[in-house]
Amino acid sequence: MELLIATNNAHKVEEFKRLFAGLGIDVFSLKEKGISVEIEENGTTFAENAYIKAKTIYDLVKAPVIADDSGICVDALFGAPGVYSARYGGEGLDDKGRTALLLKNMEGVKDRSAHFACAICYIDALGKRHDFYGECQGTIGFSPKGENGFGYDPVFMVGEKSFSELSGKEKDQISHRGKANEKLLAYMKGETGHDQ
């Protein structure tokens, strides 16, 4: 079975390929399939944005597609950046710039609780929609730590370590995307006839 990931984010594709390894499911990015399309993510929830991405690509290829939308939600910032995590601070900021802005906005803030959220939308070969959701609770650190991961990983602390200090496998076991994928995988194992 082939599965198209509706993203050009190489880090996300790598995570999905790692998660689907051994299931008899070949995972491809949009780039690997030569698909170039701008998708306007104008949903107000992670689930809406994941569906917008998945549906846009499904309508082009009429084959199984998954898309995810994820972000960091900080309690002291009333859930921001949330669905705007990838656009936090506006155009022109990269991952480091957005992380620096988040730390600046958290200066002097005592309550540093936050969570990462991930919504995955899977559209199967028949065009039917399936939604899966995962969260990971943590706190915002005071400075970036670690070399792995991407996005806000260097400042998202789970216990004593940031996401960027974990190996890919360690992160998959506790992350928001890992938890949402666990639900997706359980569903797909049933669909492909693999043992649960």
Secondary structure, 3 states (H helix, E strand, C coil): CEEEECCCCHHHHHHHHHHHCCCCCEEEECHHHCCCCCCCCCCCCHHHHHHHHHHHHHHHHCCCEEEEEEEEEEHHHCCCEHHHHHHCCCCCCCHHHHHHHHHHHCCCCCCCEEEEEEEEEEECCCCCEEEEEEEEEEEECCCCCCCCCCCCHHHEEECCEEHHHCCHHHHHHHCHHHHHHHHHHHHHHHHHCCCC
